[in-house]
Amino acid sequence: MKEMQDLFANPYHLSIAVVASPEIATILAKDHDISKDDVIRSLKDLKGSKVTTKDDDGFKYLTRYATDMLALARDSKYDDTIGRDEEIRRTIQILCRRTKNSVVLLGEPGVGKTAVAEGLAHRMAANQVPQNLKGTLYNLDLGALFAGAGKGEYEERVKGVIDDVKRSQESQSPAILFIDELHLISVGKGQGGQAGMDAANLLKPELARGQFRCIGATTLAEYREHIEKDGALTRRFAQVIVNEPTIDQAKTILRGSRERYENHHRVWIMDQAIVTAVELAHRYLTARRLPDSAFDLMDEACASARVQQDLKPETIEELEQGMVQQEHYIRSLERDNHPDDDSALNEAKQAMLKLKAKLRFLEREQSAVTEWWELIAKYRDGIQKKRLELNTARSQPSIDSKKIARLEDEMKRLRDSLVRTEQKGPVQKGSGDQRDSEIMDHQFVSLLAKNRRTVSSPNIITPESIAVIVEKATKIPVRQLLDTDKERLLHLQSTLEKTVIGQPEAINAVVNAIQLSRTGLGNANRPNACLLFTGPSGTGKTLLSKALAEELFGQSTAMIRIDGSEYSQSHSVSRLIGAPPGYVGYDQGGQLTEYVRRTPYCIILLDEIEKTCTEFLTLFLQVMDDGRLTDGQGRLVDFRNTAIIMTSNVGADILSKESGTISDHIRQAVMQRFKEARFSPEFLNRVDEVVMFRTMSADMMKKVLDKHLEDLQQRDGLKKMKLDLDHAAKQWLINRGISREYGARLLTRVIQGELLNPLARAILQKSVRNDEIVLVRVKDDGVGLDIRSSRRS
């Protein structure tokens, strides 16, 4: 090496060292009549005068720190890219420029930026690109570049990658570099030491000359934060915006990848499950983007089904447990050997025979399903292998048309066989015992005919499978909403009237707003409803909000309650959306925004809205108009799936004067009060409905009392007792509980003080016991209630 002035060893040096050894020189001279000097001279002439000043081991840095995407595309490691033709064509055009031929893919997380690069790799592998793009595409691993880099080593690695890409331009396979998370090239400064350069500054000169082609991908937020600030770097990348696909496009994308998920998990994905995955992801996972969110739902549903495949079917386990219990029962009867037990013993043995017959049938059914799936997997694997061979044949410089036609014909035959097998369904071998056919579960047979598999097979991915995953992720009873959403909305008014007594006009206004939104006829960019409840205290405003949460979202806890009196000062508004940068608590997030981000389907109850400050009302103007709010950290929070309910006592003194239907004159007087109470016209205009609650009448109080008594009967202490109140006792409670000022709340306190407290003492004194009727009567002097057991009457 020193004699040749080379800095790196190469094959010539190794060959000279081998020939120079005495043993090899002797063999050459004796067997081939060649001298050592002649061989060394020939090797030097072959090498020439070129000095080796660098490691010429191919593309050393590209091989070490990047992945060949074309090789992965040829091996079908990437899913097919669907619906991104426009972005791929735009990327190809930019890469074909003479200078500044690099592109950055910008979009929200999960919209498919990397899929665009993978789609380009598919086209390059299939020779479906212009001539000057026929080469290789490498995916740079920035993590490997950073890992273990000492002082100056990181810069050396980046420079080595750049040199490899530049040298490849002179070869028959010029390289294009794909950098996922492009913003990371600006954060590598000082790797391994304080003084260093980031990759961006090393890339800038090469990007402008056109000898270094690069595709970057990053989010809009990261691009603004790290790259856009550097104008010199920004101008070297042409931008391609990758938008979130529409719902229909997302469905098409998932259908295109369905076969890969089916092959990987050994499952069958129904088309309706794909539709459900996209729609539920768009509806419930609002913080994420399609198609990534829908893919995750489908993938997890398939994984769940795959786990169930390795377990024994639940139906078979139940039968086996039933057989064990029946066997213990038979042994017990046989051991006792009592004459009266003969009929029972015969019945038990007959039951055991039926269980065994049913188990044999299910085991044959399960065996048929297993064999069926193995055959399907065999055909799918065959199709996958033929696809790989076809991709390889199409990517060859000289295309063999006969071979391609043969592979296509073989793949078609495999697909036809797969379709026939899927349509045929599992087939049991042998009919089994004649008696077994009489005990077959016909529900299994009907399901088999409908779904081409049995209930003992968990391999089918249905819409309910997707709903279960969404339910676990969002804590929303999605299955319940899917099945009965329309039915629930249709009967929403009658359901609410069972909970909230005596407010038909208020309930009707709420139901109209909800039905309008849920049927898609309302403004999709606003919350489901923006309602303002006003009326005297104790008339059911908060109760209606809780009942609405229960009916709409399946749980009364899907509601956040904000007390207006806590937000009377302007500085307190930051608690809702989070403190701005630089203030204490900036990283904690806001109480309202964090709750809505984690529970997007909920009711927001703003209690006593008239006590809040002006800034509070101004904040909600944007929420009620656009259905969104930016928190203290700059994140956009979606409020479109919420229902905003505000309660107020403004005009309560006017409404308390009437217990019947609220007249137009009263409504106008109440609205005038709102205008006088700091509620601006633009705020009131954004409210869907001002719902007015009327005061409680005697008839309404009687219904409230009956409902209270029904609820009391369900409490643990009264489940084994029965309360019996006569008309006089009920009227006595109503007379003391009716109040225009306090509404039904006073009745609740009267029930506790005059009924429950004496009843608790009677239970402790054992005056009343379980399984007895508790008589509640007015005392003779009329000053209280007499509580006694029916056995003492």
C-alpha positions, 0 to 999 in steps of 0.5 A: 500500500505504501509503495503504491501510495494508497490510503485504503486496501483493495483487492489488488493489495490482497492478491499481491500479498497472496502471491508474495507468500513462498508457498503460493510462489512455489506452486505457481512456478512448479505447476504453472511455470509462472514466476511471482514477479510476473504475477505482481507486474500483471496485477500492477498493470491491471490496477494502473496508476490510480491511487486509492484515496478512499474506501471503494467498497461500493456505496459503503455509507448508503448500504450501512445507513439506508435501505433499498426501497426498490428491493422491498417493493419488488419483494412486495413488502410495501402495500399498494399505494392507492389514491395518490397518483396526483402526488406521485406524478408531481413528485416525479416531475420535480425529481426530473428538474435540472436543478433544485430537483428535491421535493418535500412531502407535507401533511398531517400525521397519518395521511400517507406521506410515506406511502407516496414514496413507497408508491414511487418505489413501486413504479420505479421497480416496475419501470413505470418512470421516465428514463432519468428516474430509472435507478434506486431509491434509498430510505435514509435511517437518521437514527442510525446516523445519530447512533453512537456518533463521536466527535466529528463522526456524525458529519463524516457519516452524512458526508459519506452518504452525500458522496455515495449518492453523488457517485451513483449519478455516474453509474447505471443506477443513480440513487435518490434519497428518501428522508422520512422526518425531514426536520431531523436534519436540522437537529443533528448539530453538535452530535458527539461534541459541541462544535459541529454542523447539522445535516442541513448545512451539509446538504444545502450546496448539493441540493442546489446543484441538481446532483443530489436528488432527495425526497423529504417527508414531514408534518406541517408543524415540524416544517414550520418549526425547523425548516421554514425558518431557514430560507436557504434550505426552504428554497431548495425543496419544492413542496407537495402537499399531501391532504387527508383523503376523503371518506370514499378515498379512505375506503378504497385505500383500505380495500386495496390493502385488505388482502395483505391484512387477511394474509397476515392475520389469517382472517376474512374481512367483510367489506362492511367492516372496512366501511365501518372502520373508516366511518367510525375512525372519522366520527370518533377518532377526530384527533387523528387522520385518515387513512392511518386511524382506520388502518389501526382499527382494522389491524387491531380487530384482525389481531384480536381475531387472530388471538382468538383463533389459537384458543378453543372456541367458547361454545366447545368450552361451554359444552365440555364444562357442561359434560363435566358437571353432568358426569359428576351428577350421574356419579352422585346418583349412581352412588346413592342408588336410591329407587326414586332416583332411577328416572332422574338418572335416566334423564341425566344419561340422556342429557349426557348423550345429547351433550356428547353428540353436540360436542362431536358435531361442533368438533367436526365443524371446527375441524372443517373450518380449520381445514378450510382456512388452511386451504384458503391460506395455501391459495393466498400464499401461492398468489403472493409468490406468483405476484413476487415472480411477476414483479421480478419478471416485469422489472427485468431490462429485457421483458419476457412476455411469455413468462409474464403471460404464464405467471398471470395465467397461473395467478388467475387460476389460483384466484379462481380456486380461492374464490370457489373455496371461499364461496363453498365454505367449510365442509364436514367430512362424514355425516357422523352418528345418525342421532347426532344429526337430530341434535345439531344446532340449526343456528350454526347451520344458518350462520354457516349458510349466511357467512360461509363459516360457523360461530365456532370460527372467530376469523370473520371481521365484522362491523361489530369487531371494529366497533369493539375496538373503537369502544375500547379506545374511546370509552363510548358504547359504540356497538349500542349506538350503531345498533339503536342510534336511529331508534334512540333518536326517534324515541328521544323525547319520550325517554327524556320525559320519563326522567325530566317531569313537566317540561315538554316544551323544553324537551321538545326544543332539545330533541329538535336540535339533536335530531337535526344535527344527528341526521346530517341536516345541521351545520357539520362545522358546529357542535351538535347543539348549543342550548341555553337553559333558563328557569327557576331553580329545581326545575330540571335544567341540570337533570335534563343535561345528564339525561341527554348525556346518558341517551346520546353517549350511553353514559351520564359521565360523558359530561364535563360541568363548568361552574360559571362562578369560578370564571368570574375573573378574566385571568381564570379563562386560561384554566379552560384552554391552558396557560400560554407559553412561558407561564406556570402550568403550560405543559398541563393543558386546559381543563376543557380542551384536554377533556374534549380531546380525550372524550370528543363525544360529550356534553359541556355543561356551563352552569350559571353562565351569567356569572362568568366574565366577558372573556369567557363568553368571547371564548365560546363564540368561536366554539359555537360558530366553528366547532373548534378551539385552539388550546394554550399549546397551539393545538386545534381541539374539535368540538363538533361532536359535543353538545354545549348546554348553558344554564342560567337563572336570568328571568327566573323570577318571570318564569316562576309566575307561570306553571302552564305553557309559557306565553310569547309575552313571557318569552319576550320579557325573558329575552329582554332580561338576557340582553340587559345581562351582558349577553351580546347579540352575537352570542345569543345569535349563535345559540340554537335555542333558548330553552325556558323551564316553567315552575313546578305545579302541584300535578308536576310535583306528584309525578316527581314524587312518584319517580322519587319513590320508584328510585328509592325502591331500587336502593339496596336497603329497600330492595327487599321491602315495599313502600306503601304510601297512601294518597294522604301521605303523598299529598302531605309530602307534596304540600311541604315540598312544593316551592316556586323558589326552590322547585323539586329540590325542596321535595328531595330534602323533605323526602329525606327528612320526613321519610328516609330518616325515620325509616332508617331508625325503624330498620335499625330498631327492627320495627320493619324487616326484609320481605315486608310491606312498609306502610307510610301513613300521616299521623293522626295529629298531621305533624308527621308520617307514621312508618310501620310494618304491615304485620303490625297493622 
